Amino acid sequence: MPKLPVVSGIEAIRALERLGFNAVRNVVVMLFFGEARAGCVVPNHEELKTGTLAGILKQACVSPNEFITALRS
């Protein structure tokens, strides 16, 4: 498993949107309509801790590789 990068809440939201999630509220609740993925809450912090980001990805059923690829695109 690759090491997760340090990203801001906004960068994480943009990467999740590239993966098909949609922001549904100002608190940034991300929902995925389709397949078996669920939703997740992304805090809008300047820097997300790696443990927090790992938890978000686990909730969203997104692998670190998928996230890193979406982050770079």
mmJSON file of the N, C-alpha and C atoms, coordinates in Angstrom:
{"data_MODEL":{"atom_site":{
"group_PDB":["ATOM","ATOM","ATOM","ATOM","ATOM","ATOM","ATOM","ATOM","ATOM","ATOM","ATOM","ATOM","ATOM","ATOM","ATOM","ATOM","ATOM","ATOM","ATOM","ATOM","ATOM","ATOM","ATOM","ATOM","ATOM","ATOM","ATOM","ATOM","ATOM","ATOM","ATOM","ATOM","ATOM","ATOM","ATOM","ATOM","ATOM","ATOM","ATOM","ATOM","ATOM","ATOM","ATOM","ATOM","ATOM","ATOM","ATOM","ATOM","ATOM","ATOM","ATOM","ATOM","ATOM","ATOM","ATOM","ATOM","ATOM","ATOM","ATOM","ATOM","ATOM","ATOM","ATOM","ATOM","ATOM","ATOM","ATOM","ATOM","ATOM","ATOM","ATOM","ATOM","ATOM","ATOM","ATOM","ATOM","ATOM","ATOM","ATOM","ATOM","ATOM","ATOM","ATOM","ATOM","ATOM","ATOM","ATOM","ATOM","ATOM","ATOM","ATOM","ATOM","ATOM","ATOM","ATOM","ATOM","ATOM","ATOM","ATOM","ATOM","ATOM","ATOM","ATOM","ATOM","ATOM","ATOM","ATOM","ATOM","ATOM","ATOM","ATOM","ATOM","ATOM","ATOM","ATOM","ATOM","ATOM","ATOM","ATOM","ATOM","ATOM","ATOM","ATOM","ATOM","ATOM","ATOM","ATOM","ATOM","ATOM","ATOM","ATOM","ATOM","ATOM","ATOM","ATOM","ATOM","ATOM","ATOM","ATOM","ATOM","ATOM","ATOM","ATOM","ATOM","ATOM","ATOM","ATOM","ATOM","ATOM","ATOM","ATOM","ATOM","ATOM","ATOM","ATOM","ATOM","ATOM","ATOM","ATOM","ATOM","ATOM","ATOM","ATOM","ATOM","ATOM","ATOM","ATOM","ATOM","ATOM","ATOM","ATOM","ATOM","ATOM","ATOM","ATOM","ATOM","ATOM","ATOM","ATOM","ATOM","ATOM","ATOM","ATOM","ATOM","ATOM","ATOM","ATOM","ATOM","ATOM","ATOM","ATOM","ATOM","ATOM","ATOM","ATOM","ATOM","ATOM","ATOM","ATOM","ATOM","ATOM","ATOM","ATOM","ATOM","ATOM","ATOM","ATOM","ATOM","ATOM","ATOM","ATOM","ATOM","ATOM","ATOM","ATOM","ATOM","ATOM","ATOM","ATOM"],
"id":[1,2,3,4,5,6,7,8,9,10,11,12,13,14,15,16,17,18,19,20,21,22,23,24,25,26,27,28,29,30,31,32,33,34,35,36,37,38,39,40,41,42,43,44,45,46,47,48,49,50,51,52,53,54,55,56,57,58,59,60,61,62,63,64,65,66,67,68,69,70,71,72,73,74,75,76,77,78,79,80,81,82,83,84,85,86,87,88,89,90,91,92,93,94,95,96,97,98,99,100,101,102,103,104,105,106,107,108,109,110,111,112,113,114,115,116,117,118,119,120,121,122,123,124,125,126,127,128,129,130,131,132,133,134,135,136,137,138,139,140,141,142,143,144,145,146,147,148,149,150,151,152,153,154,155,156,157,158,159,160,161,162,163,164,165,166,167,168,169,170,171,172,173,174,175,176,177,178,179,180,181,182,183,184,185,186,187,188,189,190,191,192,193,194,195,196,197,198,199,200,201,202,203,204,205,206,207,208,209,210,211,212,213,214,215,216,217,218,219],
"type_symbol":["N","C","C","N","C","C","N","C","C","N","C","C","N","C","C","N","C","C","N","C","C","N","C","C","N","C","C","N","C","C","N","C","C","N","C","C","N","C","C","N","C","C","N","C","C","N","C","C","N","C","C","N","C","C","N","C","C","N","C","C","N","C","C","N","C","C","N","C","C","N","C","C","N","C","C","N","C","C","N","C","C","N","C","C","N","C","C","N","C","C","N","C","C","N","C","C","N","C","C","N","C","C","N","C","C","N","C","C","N","C","C","N","C","C","N","C","C","N","C","C","N","C","C","N","C","C","N","C","C","N","C","C","N","C","C","N","C","C","N","C","C","N","C","C","N","C","C","N","C","C","N","C","C","N","C","C","N","C","C","N","C","C","N","C","C","N","C","C","N","C","C","N","C","C","N","C","C","N","C","C","N","C","C","N","C","C","N","C","C","N","C","C","N","C","C","N","C","C","N","C","C","N","C","C","N","C","C","N","C","C","N","C","C","N","C","C","N","C","C"],
"label_atom_id":["N","CA","C","N","CA","C","N","CA","C","N","CA","C","N","CA","C","N","CA","C","N","CA","C","N","CA","C","N","CA","C","N","CA","C","N","CA","C","N","CA","C","N","CA","C","N","CA","C","N","CA","C","N","CA","C","N","CA","C","N","CA","C","N","CA","C","N","CA","C","N","CA","C","N","CA","C","N","CA","C","N","CA","C","N","CA","C","N","CA","C","N","CA","C","N","CA","C","N","CA","C","N","CA","C","N","CA","C","N","CA","C","N","CA","C","N","CA","C","N","CA","C","N","CA","C","N","CA","C","N","CA","C","N","CA","C","N","CA","C","N","CA","C","N","CA","C","N","CA","C","N","CA","C","N","CA","C","N","CA","C","N","CA","C","N","CA","C","N","CA","C","N","CA","C","N","CA","C","N","CA","C","N","CA","C","N","CA","C","N","CA","C","N","CA","C","N","CA","C","N","CA","C","N","CA","C","N","CA","C","N","CA","C","N","CA","C","N","CA","C","N","CA","C","N","CA","C","N","CA","C","N","CA","C","N","CA","C","N","CA","C","N","CA","C","N","CA","C","N","CA","C","N","CA","C"],
"label_alt_id":[null,null,null,null,null,null,null,null,null,null,null,null,null,null,null,null,null,null,null,null,null,null,null,null,null,null,null,null,null,null,null,null,null,null,null,null,null,null,null,null,null,null,null,null,null,null,null,null,null,null,null,null,null,null,null,null,null,null,null,null,null,null,null,null,null,null,null,null,null,null,null,null,null,null,null,null,null,null,null,null,null,null,null,null,null,null,null,null,null,null,null,null,null,null,null,null,null,null,null,null,null,null,null,null,null,null,null,null,null,null,null,null,null,null,null,null,null,null,null,null,null,null,null,null,null,null,null,null,null,null,null,null,null,null,null,null,null,null,null,null,null,null,null,null,null,null,null,null,null,null,null,null,null,null,null,null,null,null,null,null,null,null,null,null,null,null,null,null,null,null,null,null,null,null,null,null,null,null,null,null,null,null,null,null,null,null,null,null,null,null,null,null,null,null,null,null,null,null,null,null,null,null,null,null,null,null,null,null,null,null,null,null,null,null,null,null,null,null,null],
"label_comp_id":["MET","MET","MET","PRO","PRO","PRO","LYS","LYS","LYS","LEU","LEU","LEU","PRO","PRO","PRO","VAL","VAL","VAL","VAL","VAL","VAL","SER","SER","SER","GLY","GLY","GLY","ILE","ILE","ILE","GLU","GLU","GLU","ALA","ALA","ALA","ILE","ILE","ILE","ARG","ARG","ARG","ALA","ALA","ALA","LEU","LEU","LEU","GLU","GLU","GLU","ARG","ARG","ARG","LEU","LEU","LEU","GLY","GLY","GLY","PHE","PHE","PHE","ASN","ASN","ASN","ALA","ALA","ALA","VAL","VAL","VAL","ARG","ARG","ARG","ASN","ASN","ASN","VAL","VAL","VAL","VAL","VAL","VAL","VAL","VAL","VAL","MET","MET","MET","LEU","LEU","LEU","PHE","PHE","PHE","PHE","PHE","PHE","GLY","GLY","GLY","GLU","GLU","GLU","ALA","ALA","ALA","ARG","ARG","ARG","ALA","ALA","ALA","GLY","GLY","GLY","CYS","CYS","CYS","VAL","VAL","VAL","VAL","VAL","VAL","PRO","PRO","PRO","ASN","ASN","ASN","HIS","HIS","HIS","GLU","GLU","GLU","GLU","GLU","GLU","LEU","LEU","LEU","LYS","LYS","LYS","THR","THR","THR","GLY","GLY","GLY","THR","THR","THR","LEU","LEU","LEU","ALA","ALA","ALA","GLY","GLY","GLY","ILE","ILE","ILE","LEU","LEU","LEU","LYS","LYS","LYS","GLN","GLN","GLN","ALA","ALA","ALA","CYS","CYS","CYS","VAL","VAL","VAL","SER","SER","SER","PRO","PRO","PRO","ASN","ASN","ASN","GLU","GLU","GLU","PHE","PHE","PHE","ILE","ILE","ILE","THR","THR","THR","ALA","ALA","ALA","LEU","LEU","LEU","ARG","ARG","ARG","SER","SER","SER"],
"label_asym_id":["A","A","A","A","A","A","A","A","A","A","A","A","A","A","A","A","A","A","A","A","A","A","A","A","A","A","A","A","A","A","A","A","A","A","A","A","A","A","A","A","A","A","A","A","A","A","A","A","A","A","A","A","A","A","A","A","A","A","A","A","A","A","A","A","A","A","A","A","A","A","A","A","A","A","A","A","A","A","A","A","A","A","A","A","A","A","A","A","A","A","A","A","A","A","A","A","A","A","A","A","A","A","A","A","A","A","A","A","A","A","A","A","A","A","A","A","A","A","A","A","A","A","A","A","A","A","A","A","A","A","A","A","A","A","A","A","A","A","A","A","A","A","A","A","A","A","A","A","A","A","A","A","A","A","A","A","A","A","A","A","A","A","A","A","A","A","A","A","A","A","A","A","A","A","A","A","A","A","A","A","A","A","A","A","A","A","A","A","A","A","A","A","A","A","A","A","A","A","A","A","A","A","A","A","A","A","A","A","A","A","A","A","A","A","A","A","A","A","A"],
"label_entity_id":["1","1","1","1","1","1","1","1","1","1","1","1","1","1","1","1","1","1","1","1","1","1","1","1","1","1","1","1","1","1","1","1","1","1","1","1","1","1","1","1","1","1","1","1","1","1","1","1","1","1","1","1","1","1","1","1","1","1","1","1","1","1","1","1","1","1","1","1","1","1","1","1","1","1","1","1","1","1","1","1","1","1","1","1","1","1","1","1","1","1","1","1","1","1","1","1","1","1","1","1","1","1","1","1","1","1","1","1","1","1","1","1","1","1","1","1","1","1","1","1","1","1","1","1","1","1","1","1","1","1","1","1","1","1","1","1","1","1","1","1","1","1","1","1","1","1","1","1","1","1","1","1","1","1","1","1","1","1","1","1","1","1","1","1","1","1","1","1","1","1","1","1","1","1","1","1","1","1","1","1","1","1","1","1","1","1","1","1","1","1","1","1","1","1","1","1","1","1","1","1","1","1","1","1","1","1","1","1","1","1","1","1","1","1","1","1","1","1","1"],
"label_seq_id":[1,1,1,2,2,2,3,3,3,4,4,4,5,5,5,6,6,6,7,7,7,8,8,8,9,9,9,10,10,10,11,11,11,12,12,12,13,13,13,14,14,14,15,15,15,16,16,16,17,17,17,18,18,18,19,19,19,20,20,20,21,21,21,22,22,22,23,23,23,24,24,24,25,25,25,26,26,26,27,27,27,28,28,28,29,29,29,30,30,30,31,31,31,32,32,32,33,33,33,34,34,34,35,35,35,36,36,36,37,37,37,38,38,38,39,39,39,40,40,40,41,41,41,42,42,42,43,43,43,44,44,44,45,45,45,46,46,46,47,47,47,48,48,48,49,49,49,50,50,50,51,51,51,52,52,52,53,53,53,54,54,54,55,55,55,56,56,56,57,57,57,58,58,58,59,59,59,60,60,60,61,61,61,62,62,62,63,63,63,64,64,64,65,65,65,66,66,66,67,67,67,68,68,68,69,69,69,70,70,70,71,71,71,72,72,72,73,73,73],
"pdbx_PDB_ins_code":[null,null,null,null,null,null,null,null,null,null,null,null,null,null,null,null,null,null,null,null,null,null,null,null,null,null,null,null,null,null,null,null,null,null,null,null,null,null,null,null,null,null,null,null,null,null,null,null,null,null,null,null,null,null,null,null,null,null,null,null,null,null,null,null,null,null,null,null,null,null,null,null,null,null,null,null,null,null,null,null,null,null,null,null,null,null,null,null,null,null,null,null,null,null,null,null,null,null,null,null,null,null,null,null,null,null,null,null,null,null,null,null,null,null,null,null,null,null,null,null,null,null,null,null,null,null,null,null,null,null,null,null,null,null,null,null,null,null,null,null,null,null,null,null,null,null,null,null,null,null,null,null,null,null,null,null,null,null,null,null,null,null,null,null,null,null,null,null,null,null,null,null,null,null,null,null,null,null,null,null,null,null,null,null,null,null,null,null,null,null,null,null,null,null,null,null,null,null,null,null,null,null,null,null,null,null,null,null,null,null,null,null,null,null,null,null,null,null,null],
"Cartn_x":[0.854,0.0,0.899,0.626,1.45,1.19,2.172,2.041,1.071,0.131,-0.847,-0.203,-0.518,0.064,-0.647,0.005,-0.62,-1.358,-2.677,-3.503,-4.443,-4.995,-5.991,-7.363,-8.343,-9.701,-10.231,-9.927,-10.382,-9.777,-8.487,-7.846,-8.457,-8.762,-9.394,-10.786,-11.524,-12.87,-12.795,-11.857,-11.709,-11.364,-10.475,-10.1,-11.291,-12.081,-13.261,-14.306,-14.42,-15.353,-14.93,-13.626,-13.129,-13.46,-13.636,-13.98,-15.487,-16.267,-17.714,-18.547,-17.918,-18.667,-19.209,-20.298,-20.907,-21.022,-20.677,-20.846,-22.318,-22.918,-24.347,-24.689,-23.717,-23.96,-22.721,-22.878,-21.73,-20.716,-21.161,-20.217,-19.404,-19.659,-19.0,-19.205,-20.415,-20.75,-20.683,-19.848,-19.662,-20.462,-21.304,-22.076,-21.732,-21.76,-21.501,-22.756,-23.328,-24.535,-24.145,-24.17,-23.794,-22.891,-22.71,-21.902,-22.241,-21.246,-21.507,-20.903,-20.452,-19.804,-20.839,-20.425,-21.3,-20.853,-21.123,-20.737,-19.683,-19.185,-18.201,-18.255,-17.744,-17.674,-16.215,-15.951,-14.582,-14.469,-13.639,-13.471,-12.71,-13.111,-12.475,-11.302,-10.252,-9.072,-7.982,-7.055,-5.926,-5.059,-4.958,-4.144,-4.829,-5.115,-5.712,-4.601,-4.744,-3.768,-3.924,-2.853,-2.895,-3.906,-4.038,-5.026,-6.45,-6.702,-8.021,-8.31,-7.338,-7.512,-7.733,-6.986,-7.163,-8.569,-9.091,-10.456,-11.5,-11.289,-12.205,-12.236,-11.066,-10.989,-11.614,-11.441,-12.048,-13.568,-14.108,-15.554,-16.088,-15.34,-15.789,-15.499,-14.833,-14.455,-13.589,-12.632,-11.697,-10.299,-9.594,-8.238,-7.286,-6.187,-5.204,-4.686,-4.505,-4.039,-5.039,-6.331,-7.379,-7.344,-7.22,-7.222,-6.02,-4.841,-3.625,-3.709,-4.243,-4.41,-5.375,-6.493,-7.469,-6.885,-6.055,-5.429,-4.496,-3.814,-2.844,-3.479,-4.706,-5.316,-5.988],
"Cartn_y":[-1.174,0.0,1.235,2.19,3.397,4.324,5.136,6.118,7.205,7.551,8.582,9.961,10.821,12.169,13.063,14.134,15.148,16.099,16.181,17.029,17.86,18.896,19.701,19.06,19.537,19.039,19.295,20.465,20.824,19.89,19.581,18.668,17.271,16.816,15.503,15.493,16.58,16.688,16.64,17.376,17.38,15.996,15.286,13.94,12.993,13.097,12.245,12.58,13.856,14.229,13.608,13.535,12.894,11.404,10.815,9.4,9.166,10.238,10.092,10.483,10.961,11.398,12.797,13.13,14.45,15.07,16.352,17.071,17.417,17.066,17.304,18.359,18.792,19.831,20.67,21.772,22.636,21.987,21.053,20.365,19.366,19.268,18.42,16.946,16.514,15.106,14.625,13.641,13.13,11.845,11.768,10.568,10.037,8.721,8.081,7.318,7.644,6.978,5.958,4.704,3.641,2.648,1.507,0.426,0.209,-0.111,-0.426,0.595,1.726,2.717,3.498,3.942,4.717,6.164,6.859,8.259,8.452,9.674,10.002,11.498,11.889,13.295,13.721,14.823,15.314,16.655,16.744,18.029,19.004,20.25,21.262,21.894,21.11,21.586,21.943,22.786,23.14,21.925,21.025,19.829,18.672,17.593,16.415,15.502,14.999,14.039,12.745,11.992,10.765,9.771,9.689,8.783,9.192,10.495,11.01,10.689,10.926,10.63,9.132,8.302,6.848,6.447,7.064,6.782,7.2,8.36,8.849,7.874,7.439,6.516,5.169,4.72,3.462,3.577,4.679,4.921,4.954,5.56,5.737,4.514,3.504,2.293,2.648,3.523,3.943,3.505,2.834,2.394,3.585,3.521,4.609,4.828,3.744,3.876,4.658,4.35,5.069,6.556,6.833,8.214,8.986,8.393,9.06,9.319,8.362,8.549,9.703,9.765,10.847,12.181,12.172,13.396,13.99,13.141,13.602,14.004,13.549,13.869,15.212],
"Cartn_z":[0.0,0.0,0.0,-0.899,-0.957,0.228,0.524,1.597,1.143,2.011,1.673,1.726,0.766,0.77,1.781,2.154,3.008,2.074,2.237,1.374,2.236,1.642,2.344,2.141,2.886,2.727,1.328,0.769,-0.574,-1.621,-1.481,-2.434,-2.361,-1.14,-0.975,-1.604,-1.432,-2.011,-3.532,-4.11,-5.575,-6.104,-5.414,-5.846,-5.755,-4.679,-4.544,-5.606,-5.961,-7.035,-8.357,-8.602,-9.827,-9.852,-8.657,-8.56,-8.602,-8.761,-8.911,-7.708,-6.641,-5.466,-5.704,-5.017,-5.126,-3.739,-3.612,-2.351,-2.212,-1.081,-0.916,0.127,0.932,1.935,2.124,2.838,3.119,4.041,4.869,5.742,4.946,3.689,2.73,3.056,2.819,2.874,1.436,1.181,-0.171,-0.33,-1.339,-1.612,-2.991,-3.131,-4.413,-4.794,-5.929,-6.388,-7.444,-7.091,-8.001,-7.299,-7.866,-7.314,-5.842,-5.045,-3.635,-2.687,-3.194,-2.337,-1.55,-0.395,0.474,0.481,1.548,1.658,2.733,2.826,3.85,4.112,5.265,5.636,5.557,4.825,4.669,5.386,6.443,7.125,6.234,6.258,5.42,6.18,6.407,7.107,6.105,6.538,5.669,5.381,6.349,6.186,6.911,6.177,6.793,7.291,8.506,9.016,8.233,8.141,7.338,7.885,9.194,9.79,9.435,9.423,9.051,7.593,6.724,5.301,5.083,5.805,5.688,6.108,7.164,7.614,6.598,5.98,4.946,3.775,3.337,2.204,2.549,3.791,4.213,4.198,4.72,4.71,3.292,2.388,1.01,0.135,0.705,-0.047,-1.259,-1.04,-2.094,-1.671,-2.558,-2.23,-2.303,-1.56,-1.634,-3.059,-3.807,-5.194,-6.042,-5.903,-6.63,-6.282,-4.981,-4.507,-5.051,-4.979,-5.445,-6.949,-7.698,-9.142,-9.411,-8.692,-8.866,-8.438,-7.433,-6.923,-7.966,-8.7,-9.705,-11.014,-11.283,-12.58,-12.588],
"occupancy":[1.0,1.0,1.0,1.0,1.0,1.0,1.0,1.0,1.0,1.0,1.0,1.0,1.0,1.0,1.0,1.0,1.0,1.0,1.0,1.0,1.0,1.0,1.0,1.0,1.0,1.0,1.0,1.0,1.0,1.0,1.0,1.0,1.0,1.0,1.0,1.0,1.0,1.0,1.0,1.0,1.0,1.0,1.0,1.0,1.0,1.0,1.0,1.0,1.0,1.0,1.0,1.0,1.0,1.0,1.0,1.0,1.0,1.0,1.0,1.0,1.0,1.0,1.0,1.0,1.0,1.0,1.0,1.0,1.0,1.0,1.0,1.0,1.0,1.0,1.0,1.0,1.0,1.0,1.0,1.0,1.0,1.0,1.0,1.0,1.0,1.0,1.0,1.0,1.0,1.0,1.0,1.0,1.0,1.0,1.0,1.0,1.0,1.0,1.0,1.0,1.0,1.0,1.0,1.0,1.0,1.0,1.0,1.0,1.0,1.0,1.0,1.0,1.0,1.0,1.0,1.0,1.0,1.0,1.0,1.0,1.0,1.0,1.0,1.0,1.0,1.0,1.0,1.0,1.0,1.0,1.0,1.0,1.0,1.0,1.0,1.0,1.0,1.0,1.0,1.0,1.0,1.0,1.0,1.0,1.0,1.0,1.0,1.0,1.0,1.0,1.0,1.0,1.0,1.0,1.0,1.0,1.0,1.0,1.0,1.0,1.0,1.0,1.0,1.0,1.0,1.0,1.0,1.0,1.0,1.0,1.0,1.0,1.0,1.0,1.0,1.0,1.0,1.0,1.0,1.0,1.0,1.0,1.0,1.0,1.0,1.0,1.0,1.0,1.0,1.0,1.0,1.0,1.0,1.0,1.0,1.0,1.0,1.0,1.0,1.0,1.0,1.0,1.0,1.0,1.0,1.0,1.0,1.0,1.0,1.0,1.0,1.0,1.0,1.0,1.0,1.0,1.0,1.0,1.0],
"B_iso_or_equiv":[0.0,0.0,0.0,0.0,0.0,0.0,0.0,0.0,0.0,0.0,0.0,0.0,0.0,0.0,0.0,0.0,0.0,0.0,0.0,0.0,0.0,0.0,0.0,0.0,0.0,0.0,0.0,0.0,0.0,0.0,0.0,0.0,0.0,0.0,0.0,0.0,0.0,0.0,0.0,0.0,0.0,0.0,0.0,0.0,0.0,0.0,0.0,0.0,0.0,0.0,0.0,0.0,0.0,0.0,0.0,0.0,0.0,0.0,0.0,0.0,0.0,0.0,0.0,0.0,0.0,0.0,0.0,0.0,0.0,0.0,0.0,0.0,0.0,0.0,0.0,0.0,0.0,0.0,0.0,0.0,0.0,0.0,0.0,0.0,0.0,0.0,0.0,0.0,0.0,0.0,0.0,0.0,0.0,0.0,0.0,0.0,0.0,0.0,0.0,0.0,0.0,0.0,0.0,0.0,0.0,0.0,0.0,0.0,0.0,0.0,0.0,0.0,0.0,0.0,0.0,0.0,0.0,0.0,0.0,0.0,0.0,0.0,0.0,0.0,0.0,0.0,0.0,0.0,0.0,0.0,0.0,0.0,0.0,0.0,0.0,0.0,0.0,0.0,0.0,0.0,0.0,0.0,0.0,0.0,0.0,0.0,0.0,0.0,0.0,0.0,0.0,0.0,0.0,0.0,0.0,0.0,0.0,0.0,0.0,0.0,0.0,0.0,0.0,0.0,0.0,0.0,0.0,0.0,0.0,0.0,0.0,0.0,0.0,0.0,0.0,0.0,0.0,0.0,0.0,0.0,0.0,0.0,0.0,0.0,0.0,0.0,0.0,0.0,0.0,0.0,0.0,0.0,0.0,0.0,0.0,0.0,0.0,0.0,0.0,0.0,0.0,0.0,0.0,0.0,0.0,0.0,0.0,0.0,0.0,0.0,0.0,0.0,0.0,0.0,0.0,0.0,0.0,0.0,0.0],
"pdbx_formal_charge":[null,null,null,null,null,null,null,null,null,null,null,null,null,null,null,null,null,null,null,null,null,null,null,null,null,null,null,null,null,null,null,null,null,null,null,null,null,null,null,null,null,null,null,null,null,null,null,null,null,null,null,null,null,null,null,null,null,null,null,null,null,null,null,null,null,null,null,null,null,null,null,null,null,null,null,null,null,null,null,null,null,null,null,null,null,null,null,null,null,null,null,null,null,null,null,null,null,null,null,null,null,null,null,null,null,null,null,null,null,null,null,null,null,null,null,null,null,null,null,null,null,null,null,null,null,null,null,null,null,null,null,null,null,null,null,null,null,null,null,null,null,null,null,null,null,null,null,null,null,null,null,null,null,null,null,null,null,null,null,null,null,null,null,null,null,null,null,null,null,null,null,null,null,null,null,null,null,null,null,null,null,null,null,null,null,null,null,null,null,null,null,null,null,null,null,null,null,null,null,null,null,null,null,null,null,null,null,null,null,null,null,null,null,null,null,null,null,null,null],
"auth_seq_id":[1,1,1,2,2,2,3,3,3,4,4,4,5,5,5,6,6,6,7,7,7,8,8,8,9,9,9,10,10,10,11,11,11,12,12,12,13,13,13,14,14,14,15,15,15,16,16,16,17,17,17,18,18,18,19,19,19,20,20,20,21,21,21,22,22,22,23,23,23,24,24,24,25,25,25,26,26,26,27,27,27,28,28,28,29,29,29,30,30,30,31,31,31,32,32,32,33,33,33,34,34,34,35,35,35,36,36,36,37,37,37,38,38,38,39,39,39,40,40,40,41,41,41,42,42,42,43,43,43,44,44,44,45,45,45,46,46,46,47,47,47,48,48,48,49,49,49,50,50,50,51,51,51,52,52,52,53,53,53,54,54,54,55,55,55,56,56,56,57,57,57,58,58,58,59,59,59,60,60,60,61,61,61,62,62,62,63,63,63,64,64,64,65,65,65,66,66,66,67,67,67,68,68,68,69,69,69,70,70,70,71,71,71,72,72,72,73,73,73],
"auth_comp_id":["MET","MET","MET","PRO","PRO","PRO","LYS","LYS","LYS","LEU","LEU","LEU","PRO","PRO","PRO","VAL","VAL","VAL","VAL","VAL","VAL","SER","SER","SER","GLY","GLY","GLY","ILE","ILE","ILE","GLU","GLU","GLU","ALA","ALA","ALA","ILE","ILE","ILE","ARG","ARG","ARG","ALA","ALA","ALA","LEU","LEU","LEU","GLU","GLU","GLU","ARG","ARG","ARG","LEU","LEU","LEU","GLY","GLY","GLY","PHE","PHE","PHE","ASN","ASN","ASN","ALA","ALA","ALA","VAL","VAL","VAL","ARG","ARG","ARG","ASN","ASN","ASN","VAL","VAL","VAL","VAL","VAL","VAL","VAL","VAL","VAL","MET","MET","MET","LEU","LEU","LEU","PHE","PHE","PHE","PHE","PHE","PHE","GLY","GLY","GLY","GLU","GLU","GLU","ALA","ALA","ALA","ARG","ARG","ARG","ALA","ALA","ALA","GLY","GLY","GLY","CYS","CYS","CYS","VAL","VAL","VAL","VAL","VAL","VAL","PRO","PRO","PRO","ASN","ASN","ASN","HIS","HIS","HIS","GLU","GLU","GLU","GLU","GLU","GLU","LEU","LEU","LEU","LYS","LYS","LYS","THR","THR","THR","GLY","GLY","GLY","THR","THR","THR","LEU","LEU","LEU","ALA","ALA","ALA","GLY","GLY","GLY","ILE","ILE","ILE","LEU","LEU","LEU","LYS","LYS","LYS","GLN","GLN","GLN","ALA","ALA","ALA","CYS","CYS","CYS","VAL","VAL","VAL","SER","SER","SER","PRO","PRO","PRO","ASN","ASN","ASN","GLU","GLU","GLU","PHE","PHE","PHE","ILE","ILE","ILE","THR","THR","THR","ALA","ALA","ALA","LEU","LEU","LEU","ARG","ARG","ARG","SER","SER","SER"],
"auth_asym_id":["A","A","A","A","A","A","A","A","A","A","A","A","A","A","A","A","A","A","A","A","A","A","A","A","A","A","A","A","A","A","A","A","A","A","A","A","A","A","A","A","A","A","A","A","A","A","A","A","A","A","A","A","A","A","A","A","A","A","A","A","A","A","A","A","A","A","A","A","A","A","A","A","A","A","A","A","A","A","A","A","A","A","A","A","A","A","A","A","A","A","A","A","A","A","A","A","A","A","A","A","A","A","A","A","A","A","A","A","A","A","A","A","A","A","A","A","A","A","A","A","A","A","A","A","A","A","A","A","A","A","A","A","A","A","A","A","A","A","A","A","A","A","A","A","A","A","A","A","A","A","A","A","A","A","A","A","A","A","A","A","A","A","A","A","A","A","A","A","A","A","A","A","A","A","A","A","A","A","A","A","A","A","A","A","A","A","A","A","A","A","A","A","A","A","A","A","A","A","A","A","A","A","A","A","A","A","A","A","A","A","A","A","A","A","A","A","A","A","A"],
"auth_atom_id":["N","CA","C","N","CA","C","N","CA","C","N","CA","C","N","CA","C","N","CA","C","N","CA","C","N","CA","C","N","CA","C","N","CA","C","N","CA","C","N","CA","C","N","CA","C","N","CA","C","N","CA","C","N","CA","C","N","CA","C","N","CA","C","N","CA","C","N","CA","C","N","CA","C","N","CA","C","N","CA","C","N","CA","C","N","CA","C","N","CA","C","N","CA","C","N","CA","C","N","CA","C","N","CA","C","N","CA","C","N","CA","C","N","CA","C","N","CA","C","N","CA","C","N","CA","C","N","CA","C","N","CA","C","N","CA","C","N","CA","C","N","CA","C","N","CA","C","N","CA","C","N","CA","C","N","CA","C","N","CA","C","N","CA","C","N","CA","C","N","CA","C","N","CA","C","N","CA","C","N","CA","C","N","CA","C","N","CA","C","N","CA","C","N","CA","C","N","CA","C","N","CA","C","N","CA","C","N","CA","C","N","CA","C","N","CA","C","N","CA","C","N","CA","C","N","CA","C","N","CA","C","N","CA","C","N","CA","C","N","CA","C","N","CA","C","N","CA","C","N","CA","C","N","CA","C"],
"pdbx_PDB_model_num":[1,1,1,1,1,1,1,1,1,1,1,1,1,1,1,1,1,1,1,1,1,1,1,1,1,1,1,1,1,1,1,1,1,1,1,1,1,1,1,1,1,1,1,1,1,1,1,1,1,1,1,1,1,1,1,1,1,1,1,1,1,1,1,1,1,1,1,1,1,1,1,1,1,1,1,1,1,1,1,1,1,1,1,1,1,1,1,1,1,1,1,1,1,1,1,1,1,1,1,1,1,1,1,1,1,1,1,1,1,1,1,1,1,1,1,1,1,1,1,1,1,1,1,1,1,1,1,1,1,1,1,1,1,1,1,1,1,1,1,1,1,1,1,1,1,1,1,1,1,1,1,1,1,1,1,1,1,1,1,1,1,1,1,1,1,1,1,1,1,1,1,1,1,1,1,1,1,1,1,1,1,1,1,1,1,1,1,1,1,1,1,1,1,1,1,1,1,1,1,1,1,1,1,1,1,1,1,1,1,1,1,1,1,1,1,1,1,1,1]
}}}
